[in-house]
Amino acid sequence: MKETHNFQTEFSNSFKNKTFYKPRWVKIKLTERCNLRCVKCNYRLNESTITNNGAELTLEEILNIIDQLEILNIEKIKFLGGEATIRKDLSKIISYCSSKKIKTQLTTNGYFIDEKLATKLVEAGLSKILISIDSHLSHVHDELTGVIGSWNKTMSSFLHLSKAKKMLNTKIQIVASSVIDSGNFEFIEDLFYFLSSLFVDGIIFNRINTDELDDKSNGLSKEQIDLFSNVILNQLLKQAESKNIHFSSNFGSSTELEKNYNYIYDKIPCYSSYFSFYISAIGNVYPCCSIKQKEFWMGNIRTEKIADIVNNDKFKQFRKKCLPPIEFSSCKSCFDMNDDNLEIDNILKNL
């Protein structure tokens, strides 16, 4: 996080007063709806809640959010679902961001990305797309997603996006994103080599987070985490470098996880709520995608301006709770701001 001296002074004042600084990124959930029934996902467990949660944001409301974020000097918007490609207005939303010079990222299962939609998304100026694929074996992926034929649909999305990228000569990053659990860990290297043979610029392996799932049986063991971090990871990094593919993971060894948590969250603050926030599909604003329980609802964009929400008293009180030691259990599995938190803390200490 390379910033000027002005940042040091300005952010120091924001931190002192617990006020929002400026959005580096904001995550917006475009819909709660999803066409898959993944065993690793809560959506299949919350059908009644999703159905009765209220009307999702309209196109007009989303464009208004983008206008407000532009005023706040947003750098990037990350769109997610449910399954965001269910929305027929997705390319319009991406295009509107591009007209404002705002970078965009989309997380998707790829099921609906045919040649037409791939072209629309690339033409709209999408900066980065993360496509979920959890096995190199079609029957395993289909079983994990709960929908027969989903593997074929997802595989096609990589091809369609790659063709559109080449045809339109854009720099969109195509990334394969996999959730690793006890079921596919045995084939983790085969999965990597398969994904690296696709039309991708990057590969991400995410360790399954069972904190919010009722069934925790498919979580990784300490031995599996350490095997990946101490042995497999270095091999995959070398392979990725040789193929000019960016590879990352959020595994950490079991000892590193404890060390990182104790150091990052027990010794220094988390500064995430000064730079980002999360907007739900019905317009509720939360500090981040990991902390979105009812008690952390900061406001709703349908009744308030974003600039007022991020600096209201409730948000300021939340930022005070982000001082060490941080006691939010969901922070234990979050690595989104680790490097930034360390760097920001050093900047503030060196003032």
Secondary structure, 3 states (H helix, E strand, C coil): CCCCHHHHHHHHHHHHHCCCCCCCEEEEECCCCCCCCCCCCHHHHCHHHHHCCCCCCCHHHHHHHHHHHHHCCCCEEEEECCCHHHCCCHHHHHHHHHHCCCEEEEEECCCCCCHHHHHHHHHHCCCEEEEECCCCCHHHHHHHHCCCCHHHHHHHHHHHHHHHHHHHCCCCEEEEEEEECCCCHHHHHHHHHHHHCCCCCEEEEEECCCCCCCCCCCCCCHHHHHHHHHHHHHHHHHHHHHCCCEEEECCCCHHHHHHHHHHHHHHCCCCHHHCEEEECCCCEEECCCCCCCHHHCCEECCCCCHHHHCCCHHHHHHHHHCCCCCCCHHHHHCCCCHHHHHHHHHHHHCC
